[in-house]
Amino acid sequence: MVTNSEMKGIQGWFLKRLGCFSINQLSPSLHTLRYAIDLIVKGEQLVVFPEGKINKYGKKLVLREGLYRLARLATKKTESIIIIPIGIAYSRVSPKFRSEFCLSLGKPIVMKDFLNFNIKEFNEFLNERIINEEKLALKNVGR
C-alpha cells in the first residue's frame, strides 16, 4: 500500500510489480482496508510503506499508525501476520534507468509476539529494523 503519488514513473512500475496498490492517506476507504485484510487472510503478501511515503533522501523515518492498526485488525482473522522490514536503495538519489538497486530483507517480525506493544513502542521497534535494512541496502549500492 502506497500513496497515489508514489505509483508514478519507474518507481510506480516497480511497485505495481511488487503488488502495491494506492491508498488515500487523508481518507482511507473502508473498502481499501478490507481489501488489504482479505489479502492477508488469504495468505497473500502485502507491501506497506509504514512511513506513509517512500523515503528517498535518507531522512529519519516517521512511521505512521496505519501498519500497526492494519496488522492488529488482521490478527483478529488470522494469527499468521508476519512483517518483514525492508530497506530499498538506489545508486542515485533519484533513480534513473539502469541505476543500481538493492533490496535488503530483514528478519521477519511475527505480529502475535507484539500484541502487547502500543503503537509508539511497535513503531520505534520497527523503525530501528527498517533503518538497519536501509543502511545495508545503501552500503550495497555504494552510498
Beta strands, then each sheet from edge to edge (+ up, - down):
strand 1: 2-3
strand 2: 22-23
strand 3: 82-83
strand 4: 86-90
strand 5: 101-105
strand 6: 109-110
sheet 1: 1+ 2+
sheet 2: 3+ 6-
sheet 3: 4+ 5-
end
